[in-house]
């Protein structure tokens, strides 16, 4: 059955902005990726927020910011609550990307678009899937099956295949790589044939890559020349995606004695470098066949790096001896440790900076890719500094007022909760307090002799007055008082039993925890003296390969997204020439593309009264009914609103000819007739019943019944009619 298919781009069409699209299949709406750019554009976010309530599921293709950067904001601030589907590596590495991005921004500025709690909440909603695992959707998505297929490019990268009722096949394949790499196999796009709709990108449509061997040699030559001149090399990479391929390459180079690099230092610097490497070690089944064989045969994990040092701060990196090669995040150099090292190393001529991917056109990295000879650059330098003097006093005063308000609120809640305790218990406690007002040793029972069977102590010690506080608790257990666990003030730490060194350490820790900071920004002109080179380690298919793959897949309809206007137009013209029977769409932002296969099919809403009046005829696959109604022509043209089919009056309803559906096969019909006591024989494609009635097909495929008017004739005709759904 034909489905209504529409695509609405929110971003990432006719330009290189992040990918974010809404795919509608009948009433179910998918959000295909939800990337955010390096500058966190609010316009892009607003486009998604308009439709946030309509989204029923989110499909994530890759773990980087370009494909899922907006997810923490949508869940934490916009209230996105639908299921999210991603492969296991995209789930794990995506968290690393978001943690590193947040920390990189937070280290230098007041970043409040999302928090680490928002990141955790977003990924808690992710349903993790494996390659080729079919997920059947329920509810509004009844009849929809989604499948994740390998895409290359990054570990866990996904081509999504969406199938509706086993007929409509929609493929979403962007940023794929068909070539095998050191740690990944290529994509499987060539195994898909004649899908109803292919949604793919045109990012590299006009781009031709150099061979991998040449790129590796260029990287090695730059590193060797820089090391021999006592310079440092900064390689700007992402957090947990392409950095895996580069780390594996460099560690192997350092391992080879003939490379001459073993005496130099190699480090990875980002906020989550240890976790990234640990996750890579645990994902052998997602890696290339070569990596898998090495692990299975020799139990050798290639991500157990022997030369790569993992650093999480500039202080740790400073301990690594120079000269050194540093893989630092992020690739755009708009924030993070790559920006910090760029500011430190770009002014020295013996240093080198290697850019590994093309980021957005407005970023620092892209500026140097377009003009590698750039010698001057104005930069806004942001950093955190501790508060001093008046600012510090104002901050402490504000904090004290806030604490006083919180304390007053807490005391009020405690008074209200204590008032709920029973009066009997409080009275019993008071009696216990008043009984023993003395604290001397006395004889029990006023000196009277005990007549009890059991022996008693000769002397009794009365208890001191003591009131045991009732422990307050809730559904999570005992209520904890934060002041019981607060750090001791620096002035209270000093005592005679501790030496001066211990006191200094405590003071330093307290100061590090409590010292408030502020963010400052200054403009500075940077004199670029180091060499800057772009080497393509993006891991995407080039233009020629993309064209061959699309021609091989032969989609019935094609939607091109994510690419410059020139590249999109170039690829669209090529596809129209090579695929003459296919429709090719190049939409704009917020333009609704109707990719429904049938030209005259509409979605309407029925009233309850009309549904109850319908008479359905059953078929093996569905229930069908004839309906008479009327639609407003203007409502049909409005794609955002589902029109309501209005009932017709009895006078306006015109009789219609009966429609016979679900024509039976002769073999099945023969069995039905035999079960009802009719002797049936097949002769030359004709069913002969009791030698009186003949059933055969005519030239147009219909079934005719011939024979003498008799009881057998009408019985055969009745049994034949029962096999049809008649409306």
MARTINU-405527 format. One line per 2 residues: number of its first residue (from 0); their letters; for each residue x, y, z of C-alpha. Coordinates in steps of 0.1 Angstrom, whole numbers, plus 5000, padded with zeros to 4 digits. Layout:
BEGIN
NUM) a) X Y Z; ...
***
This chain:
BEGIN
0) xx) 5000 5000 5000; 5014 5034 4990
2) xx) 5025 5057 5019; 5026 5094 5021
4) xx) 5063 5104 5023; 5075 5140 5030
6) xx) 5108 5155 5039; 5112 5189 5057
8) xx) 5148 5202 5060; 5155 5223 5091
10) xx) 5192 5228 5082; 5219 5213 5060
12) xx) 5206 5219 5024; 5223 5239 4997
14) xx) 5251 5248 5021; 5274 5231 5046
16) xx) 5254 5237 5078; 5247 5208 5102
18) xx) 5224 5180 5091; 5188 5180 5105
20) xx) 5157 5168 5086; 5122 5157 5095
22) xx) 5109 5127 5075; 5072 5119 5075
24) xx) 5059 5085 5066; 5021 5086 5068
26) xx) 5015 5099 5104; 5049 5090 5118
28) xx) 5077 5116 5118; 5114 5108 5121
30) xx) 5141 5134 5130; 5171 5124 5109
32) xx) 5201 5137 5128; 5201 5169 5148
34) xx) 5235 5186 5144; 5245 5220 5156
36) xx) 5272 5243 5142; 5303 5255 5159
38) xx) 5288 5288 5168; 5255 5273 5181
40) xx) 5232 5292 5157; 5198 5300 5174
42) xx) 5180 5302 5141; 5186 5266 5134
44) xx) 5175 5256 5169; 5143 5276 5165
46) xx) 5134 5258 5132; 5135 5225 5151
48) xx) 5116 5238 5181; 5086 5247 5160
50) xx) 5080 5210 5152; 5093 5195 5185
52) xx) 5059 5182 5194; 5054 5163 5161
54) xx) 5086 5142 5163; 5080 5106 5171
56) xx) 5116 5092 5169; 5151 5104 5163
58) xx) 5177 5085 5141; 5214 5094 5147
60) xx) 5240 5086 5120; 5273 5096 5136
62) xx) 5285 5107 5170; 5300 5141 5161
64) xx) 5285 5176 5167; 5275 5179 5131
66) xx) 5250 5151 5135; 5239 5151 5171
68) xx) 5251 5184 5187; 5216 5197 5192
70) xx) 5204 5166 5211; 5212 5177 5247
72) xx) 5194 5210 5241; 5163 5194 5226
74) xx) 5160 5170 5255; 5170 5193 5283
76) xx) 5155 5226 5273; 5129 5219 5246
78) xx) 5113 5188 5261; 5120 5162 5234
80) xx) 5107 5129 5249; 5105 5105 5220
82) xx) 5127 5074 5215; 5162 5079 5200
84) xx) 5179 5052 5180; 5216 5049 5175
86) xx) 5243 5022 5173; 5263 5013 5204
88) xx) 5295 5032 5193; 5274 5063 5184
90) xx) 5258 5062 5218; 5292 5059 5237
92) xx) 5313 5082 5215; 5285 5107 5212
94) xx) 5286 5112 5249; 5323 5118 5247
96) xx) 5318 5144 5220; 5293 5163 5241
98) xx) 5312 5161 5273; 5343 5174 5256
100) xx) 5324 5201 5238; 5307 5213 5270
102) xx) 5340 5213 5290; 5359 5231 5263
104) xx) 5333 5259 5262; 5329 5260 5300
106) xx) 5367 5264 5305; 5367 5298 5287
108) xx) 5332 5312 5288; 5298 5311 5305
110) xx) 5282 5284 5285; 5245 5277 5294
112) xx) 5229 5263 5263; 5230 5229 5279
114) xx) 5246 5212 5309; 5263 5178 5315
116) xx) 5230 5167 5331; 5212 5175 5298
118) xx) 5238 5153 5280; 5231 5124 5304
120) xx) 5194 5128 5301; 5196 5129 5263
122) xx) 5216 5097 5260; 5195 5079 5286
124) xx) 5167 5080 5260; 5189 5063 5234
126) xx) 5179 5028 5223; 5211 5011 5212
128) xx) 5210 4989 5181; 5234 4967 5162
130) xx) 5241 4965 5125; 5214 4947 5105
132) xx) 5192 4945 5135; 5156 4952 5125
134) xx) 5136 4974 5149; 5098 4971 5145
136) xx) 5080 5003 5157; 5047 5003 5175
138) xx) 5018 5026 5180; 5018 5053 5153
140) xx) 5047 5036 5137; 5028 5003 5131
142) xx) 5042 4987 5100; 5075 5006 5101
144) xx) 5108 4987 5104; 5141 5005 5108
146) xx) 5175 4989 5102; 5210 5002 5108
148) xx) 5236 4994 5082; 5274 5001 5082
150) xx) 5284 5035 5067; 5321 5038 5075
152) xx) 5335 5073 5082; 5333 5069 5120
154) xx) 5330 5039 5143; 5293 5030 5145
156) xx) 5285 5052 5115; 5250 5043 5102
158) xx) 5230 5042 5069; 5194 5040 5080
160) xx) 5169 5019 5061; 5132 5025 5068
162) xx) 5107 5000 5054; 5069 5006 5055
164) xx) 5047 4974 5052; 5075 4956 5033
166) xx) 5069 4978 5002; 5082 5014 5006
168) xx) 5119 5014 5012; 5136 5047 5023
170) xx) 5174 5049 5027; 5191 5078 5045
172) xx) 5228 5077 5037; 5250 5108 5044
174) xx) 5288 5112 5049; 5295 5076 5041
176) xx) 5328 5061 5031; 5330 5031 5007
178) xx) 5367 5026 5012; 5383 5003 5038
180) xx) 5404 5021 5064; 5428 5009 5091
182) xx) 5400 5006 5117; 5368 5005 5097
184) xx) 5352 4986 5068; 5335 5005 5040
186) xx) 5298 5012 5037; 5273 4987 5022
188) xx) 5253 5011 5001; 5260 4992 4969
190) xx) 5240 4962 4983; 5208 4983 4982
192) xx) 5189 4982 4950; 5160 5003 4937
194) xx) 5148 5019 4969; 5117 5041 4968
196) xx) 5136 5071 4981; 5173 5078 4987
198) xx) 5183 5107 5009; 5220 5114 5004
200) xx) 5245 5143 5006; 5264 5162 4980
202) xx) 5292 5174 5003; 5320 5159 4982
204) xx) 5303 5159 4948; 5330 5181 4932
206) xx) 5359 5170 4954; 5387 5147 4944
208) xx) 5409 5131 4970; 5445 5122 4968
210) xx) 5455 5086 4974; 5458 5074 5010
212) xx) 5495 5066 5006; 5503 5101 4995
214) xx) 5484 5116 5024; 5502 5093 5049
216) xx) 5536 5102 5034; 5528 5139 5035
218) xx) 5518 5136 5072; 5550 5117 5081
220) xx) 5573 5141 5062; 5558 5172 5080
222) xx) 5562 5155 5114; 5598 5144 5107
224) xx) 5609 5178 5094; 5593 5196 5124
226) xx) 5608 5172 5150; 5643 5175 5135
228) xx) 5640 5213 5138; 5630 5210 5175
230) xx) 5595 5221 5168; 5561 5209 5179
232) xx) 5533 5196 5157; 5496 5203 5165
234) xx) 5471 5180 5147; 5436 5194 5151
236) xx) 5412 5165 5153; 5377 5157 5167
238) xx) 5371 5141 5201; 5361 5105 5194
240) xx) 5355 5100 5157; 5383 5104 5132
242) xx) 5409 5107 5160; 5406 5069 5163
244) xx) 5420 5064 5128; 5447 5090 5132
246) xx) 5458 5076 5166; 5461 5041 5151
248) xx) 5482 5054 5122; 5506 5075 5143
250) xx) 5511 5048 5170; 5520 5023 5142
252) xx) 5544 5049 5127; 5561 5054 5161
254) xx) 5563 5016 5165; 5584 5012 5132
256) xx) 5621 5017 5139; 5628 5028 5103
258) xx) 5605 5058 5107; 5629 5075 5131
260) xx) 5600 5088 5153; 5605 5066 5183
262) xx) 5626 5091 5202; 5600 5119 5200
264) xx) 5568 5123 5221; 5532 5116 5209
266) xx) 5502 5126 5229; 5464 5129 5227
268) xx) 5449 5159 5244; 5412 5163 5252
270) xx) 5389 5162 5283; 5379 5126 5278
272) xx) 5410 5110 5261; 5412 5081 5285
274) xx) 5375 5072 5280; 5378 5074 5242
276) xx) 5406 5050 5240; 5390 5026 5265
278) xx) 5358 5026 5245; 5378 5019 5213
280) xx) 5394 4989 5230; 5359 4975 5237
282) xx) 5345 4979 5202; 5365 4953 5183
284) xx) 5334 4938 5166; 5326 4972 5151
286) xx) 5361 4976 5135; 5375 4964 5103
288) xx) 5381 4928 5093; 5419 4933 5097
290) xx) 5415 4946 5132; 5392 4917 5141
292) xx) 5415 4890 5128; 5444 4905 5147
294) xx) 5424 4905 5179; 5410 4870 5174
296) xx) 5442 4852 5162; 5469 4869 5183
298) xx) 5447 4885 5211; 5464 4918 5201
300) xx) 5443 4949 5207; 5456 4976 5184
302) xx) 5442 5003 5206; 5465 4993 5235
304) xx) 5487 5021 5224; 5524 5017 5233
306) xx) 5536 5052 5223; 5505 5075 5226
308) xx) 5503 5094 5259; 5468 5104 5271
310) xx) 5465 5139 5285; 5435 5158 5299
312) xx) 5449 5192 5306; 5476 5216 5295
314) xx) 5494 5209 5328; 5497 5172 5320
316) xx) 5508 5180 5285; 5536 5203 5298
318) xx) 5551 5173 5315; 5555 5156 5281
320) xx) 5590 5163 5268; 5595 5183 5236
322) xx) 5596 5181 5207; 5561 5164 5205
324) xx) 5532 5157 5183; 5498 5164 5199
326) xx) 5464 5153 5187; 5441 5179 5202
328) xx) 5404 5186 5200; 5385 5204 5185
330) xx) 5391 5205 5147; 5376 5239 5141
332) xx) 5399 5256 5167; 5370 5277 5179
334) xx) 5374 5264 5214; 5392 5236 5233
336) xx) 5428 5226 5236; 5435 5229 5199
338) xx) 5428 5266 5202; 5450 5270 5233
340) xx) 5479 5253 5216; 5474 5273 5184
342) xx) 5478 5305 5204; 5510 5292 5220
344) xx) 5526 5276 5190; 5515 5296 5160
346) xx) 5540 5324 5167; 5571 5301 5164
348) xx) 5584 5293 5129; 5597 5258 5137
350) xx) 5563 5246 5147; 5537 5230 5124
352) xx) 5499 5228 5125; 5480 5201 5106
354) xx) 5443 5205 5098; 5425 5172 5092
356) xx) 5389 5182 5082; 5369 5210 5065
358) xx) 5348 5226 5092; 5321 5253 5087
360) xx) 5331 5282 5064; 5332 5308 5093
362) xx) 5356 5289 5116; 5393 5295 5121
364) xx) 5403 5262 5106; 5384 5268 5074
366) xx) 5399 5302 5070; 5434 5286 5070
368) xx) 5423 5258 5046; 5411 5284 5021
370) xx) 5442 5306 5026; 5472 5286 5041
372) xx) 5495 5317 5036; 5475 5338 5060
374) xx) 5500 5357 5083; 5478 5378 5105
376) xx) 5447 5369 5124; 5425 5388 5148
378) xx) 5412 5365 5176; 5390 5370 5206
380) xx) 5408 5353 5234; 5385 5341 5262
382) xx) 5396 5327 5296; 5385 5323 5332
384) xx) 5402 5344 5359; 5396 5344 5397
386) xx) 5375 5372 5412; 5394 5399 5431
388) xx) 5387 5426 5457; 5353 5442 5452
390) xx) 5340 5415 5428; 5350 5388 5452
392) xx) 5333 5406 5481; 5301 5411 5461
394) xx) 5301 5374 5451; 5305 5362 5487
396) xx) 5278 5386 5499; 5255 5373 5472
398) xx) 5263 5337 5480; 5257 5343 5518
400) xx) 5223 5358 5510; 5215 5328 5489
402) xx) 5225 5304 5516; 5205 5323 5542
404) xx) 5174 5320 5520; 5180 5283 5514
406) xx) 5185 5278 5552; 5153 5296 5560
408) xx) 5134 5276 5535; 5148 5244 5549
410) xx) 5140 5253 5585; 5105 5261 5575
412) xx) 5101 5227 5558; 5115 5210 5589
414) xx) 5091 5227 5612; 5062 5218 5589
416) xx) 5073 5181 5588; 5079 5179 5625
418) xx) 5044 5192 5632; 5030 5161 5616
420) xx) 5044 5139 5643; 5019 5125 5668
422) xx) 5012 5143 5700; 5013 5111 5720
424) xx) 5049 5104 5710; 5061 5139 5720
426) xx) 5043 5136 5754; 5059 5103 5760
428) xx) 5093 5117 5753; 5087 5146 5778
430) xx) 5077 5122 5805; 5109 5103 5800
432) xx) 5129 5135 5804; 5112 5146 5837
434) xx) 5115 5112 5855; 5152 5113 5862
436) xx) 5164 5148 5870; 5193 5136 5891
438) xx) 5226 5122 5880; 5238 5104 5912
440) xx) 5241 5068 5919; 5210 5057 5939
442) xx) 5193 5025 5950; 5166 5012 5929
444) xx) 5129 5013 5940; 5136 5036 5969
446) xx) 5155 5009 5989; 5127 4983 5988
448) xx) 5137 4947 5985; 5130 4931 5952
450) xx) 5106 4901 5953; 5111 4891 5917
452) xx) 5122 4856 5907; 5151 4871 5887
454) xx) 5181 4886 5904; 5188 4923 5900
456) xx) 5219 4944 5903; 5223 4958 5938
458) xx) 5228 4993 5925; 5211 5011 5896
460) xx) 5225 5039 5875; 5198 5063 5862
462) xx) 5203 5077 5827; 5212 5112 5821
464) xx) 5185 5133 5805; 5187 5125 5768
466) xx) 5163 5131 5739; 5169 5110 5708
468) xx) 5161 5129 5676; 5138 5112 5652
470) xx) 5155 5104 5619; 5138 5120 5590
472) xx) 5136 5100 5557; 5119 5100 5524
474) xx) 5116 5075 5495; 5153 5077 5489
476) xx) 5164 5070 5525; 5177 5092 5553
478) xx) 5177 5130 5546; 5213 5142 5545
480) xx) 5223 5175 5560; 5249 5191 5537
482) xx) 5264 5211 5566; 5275 5178 5582
484) xx) 5297 5171 5552; 5309 5206 5545
486) xx) 5347 5213 5542; 5363 5227 5573
488) xx) 5372 5263 5570; 5409 5270 5564
490) xx) 5413 5288 5597; 5399 5257 5616
492) xx) 5424 5233 5601; 5453 5246 5620
494) xx) 5462 5227 5651; 5493 5217 5670
496) xx) 5492 5181 5659; 5496 5188 5621
498) xx) 5528 5200 5605; 5530 5230 5583
500) xx) 5531 5210 5551; 5498 5193 5558
502) xx) 5482 5227 5566; 5494 5241 5533
504) xx) 5479 5212 5513; 5445 5216 5530
506) xx) 5445 5253 5524; 5453 5248 5487
508) xx) 5426 5223 5482; 5400 5245 5498
510) xx) 5410 5274 5478; 5409 5254 5445
512) xx) 5373 5242 5453; 5358 5275 5465
514) xx) 5376 5301 5444; 5350 5319 5422
516) xx) 5359 5329 5387; 5347 5351 5359
518) xx) 5352 5350 5321; 5370 5377 5303
520) xx) 5376 5383 5266; 5402 5403 5247
522) xx) 5410 5410 5211; 5445 5401 5200
524) xx) 5463 5402 5166; 5481 5369 5161
526) xx) 5513 5369 5140; 5512 5335 5122
528) xx) 5548 5322 5117; 5544 5285 5118
530) xx) 5535 5263 5088; 5498 5253 5084
532) xx) 5488 5224 5062; 5455 5207 5054
534) xx) 5457 5169 5049; 5423 5152 5042
536) xx) 5416 5126 5069; 5378 5131 5069
538) xx) 5371 5096 5057; 5343 5104 5032
540) xx) 5338 5091 4996; 5349 5115 4969
542) xx) 5327 5128 4941; 5335 5102 4915
544) xx) 5327 5073 4939; 5295 5090 4950
546) xx) 5282 5092 4915; 5290 5056 4908
548) xx) 5273 5044 4939; 5241 5064 4933
550) xx) 5240 5051 4897; 5244 5016 4910
552) xx) 5217 5019 4936; 5192 5034 4910
554) xx) 5167 5050 4934; 5133 5058 4921
556) xx) 5134 5092 4939; 5165 5111 4951
558) xx) 5168 5140 4976; 5201 5157 4978
560) xx) 5211 5175 5010; 5242 5189 5028
562) xx) 5264 5204 5002; 5272 5238 4987
564) xx) 5247 5250 4962; 5273 5245 4934
566) xx) 5280 5209 4945; 5243 5201 4949
568) xx) 5234 5214 4915; 5263 5195 4899
570) xx) 5253 5162 4914; 5216 5168 4906
572) xx) 5223 5174 4869; 5245 5143 4868
574) xx) 5218 5121 4884; 5190 5135 4861
576) xx) 5211 5125 4831; 5221 5091 4844
578) xx) 5188 5082 4860; 5161 5094 4835
580) xx) 5132 5076 4852; 5140 5090 4887
582) xx) 5129 5122 4904; 5156 5144 4918
584) xx) 5149 5170 4945; 5172 5197 4958
586) xx) 5150 5214 4986; 5156 5246 5006
588) xx) 5153 5251 5043; 5117 5245 5055
590) xx) 5106 5235 5021; 5084 5204 5022
592) xx) 5094 5178 4996; 5065 5154 4987
594) xx) 5081 5121 4977; 5049 5101 4977
596) xx) 5051 5075 4949; 5015 5079 4938
598) xx) 5006 5113 4924; 4969 5114 4936
600) xx) 4969 5102 4972; 4959 5122 5002
602) xx) 4956 5117 5039; 4923 5126 5055
604) xx) 4907 5123 5089; 4873 5106 5095
606) xx) 4848 5115 5121; 4837 5089 5146
608) xx) 4801 5089 5132; 4813 5082 5097
610) xx) 4836 5053 5108; 4808 5036 5128
612) xx) 4786 5037 5097; 4811 5019 5074
614) xx) 4806 4983 5064; 4840 4966 5061
616) xx) 4848 4936 5039; 4877 4914 5050
618) xx) 4907 4904 5029; 4938 4884 5041
620) xx) 4958 4916 5044; 4933 4944 5053
622) xx) 4897 4954 5058; 4881 4976 5031
624) xx) 4849 4997 5028; 4833 5020 5003
626) xx) 4829 5056 5015; 4811 5086 5001
628) xx) 4821 5120 5013; 4833 5155 5004
630) xx) 4865 5175 5009; 4873 5212 5009
632) xx) 4897 5218 4980; 4917 5244 5000
634) xx) 4922 5220 5028; 4938 5195 5005
636) xx) 4964 5220 4993; 4974 5228 5029
638) xx) 5001 5202 5037; 5004 5211 5074
640) xx) 4968 5203 5083; 4951 5169 5077
642) xx) 4916 5176 5062; 4885 5161 5076
644) xx) 4862 5141 5052; 4826 5154 5056
646) xx) 4796 5131 5052; 4771 5134 5024
648) xx) 4734 5135 5028; 4714 5105 5017
650) xx) 4701 5124 4986; 4736 5132 4974
652) xx) 4749 5096 4976; 4750 5080 4942
654) xx) 4749 5042 4938; 4781 5026 4926
656) xx) 4789 4993 4909; 4801 4965 4931
658) xx) 4838 4961 4933; 4852 4925 4936
660) xx) 4886 4923 4954; 4909 4895 4964
662) xx) 4903 4872 4934; 4910 4836 4944
664) xx) 4935 4812 4928; 4920 4782 4911
666) xx) 4940 4758 4934; 4925 4774 4965
668) xx) 4891 4775 4950; 4892 4738 4941
670) xx) 4899 4730 4977; 4870 4751 4989
672) xx) 4846 4734 4965; 4858 4699 4974
674) xx) 4853 4707 5011; 4817 4715 5004
676) xx) 4810 4681 4987; 4814 4691 4950
678) xx) 4834 4669 4927; 4860 4692 4910
680) xx) 4884 4684 4882; 4910 4706 4865
682) xx) 4910 4703 4828; 4929 4727 4805
684) xx) 4928 4755 4830; 4891 4751 4836
686) xx) 4875 4738 4868; 4847 4714 4860
688) xx) 4822 4709 4889; 4800 4678 4890
690) xx) 4803 4677 4852; 4776 4705 4851
692) xx) 4794 4738 4859; 4826 4752 4845
694) xx) 4848 4780 4860; 4874 4796 4838
696) xx) 4892 4829 4833; 4884 4853 4805
698) xx) 4908 4873 4783; 4910 4903 4808
700) xx) 4917 4881 4838; 4882 4879 4852
702) xx) 4864 4847 4863; 4833 4834 4845
704) xx) 4809 4807 4856; 4791 4786 4829
706) xx) 4766 4758 4832; 4730 4748 4833
708) xx) 4706 4765 4857; 4705 4741 4887
710) xx) 4712 4738 4924; 4749 4730 4917
712) xx) 4752 4762 4896; 4739 4785 4923
714) xx) 4759 4766 4950; 4792 4770 4931
716) xx) 4784 4806 4924; 4777 4813 4961
718) xx) 4810 4797 4972; 4829 4817 4945
720) xx) 4814 4849 4958; 4824 4841 4994
722) xx) 4861 4842 4983; 4858 4878 4972
724) xx) 4858 4910 4993; 4828 4928 4978
726) x) 4823 4965 4984
***
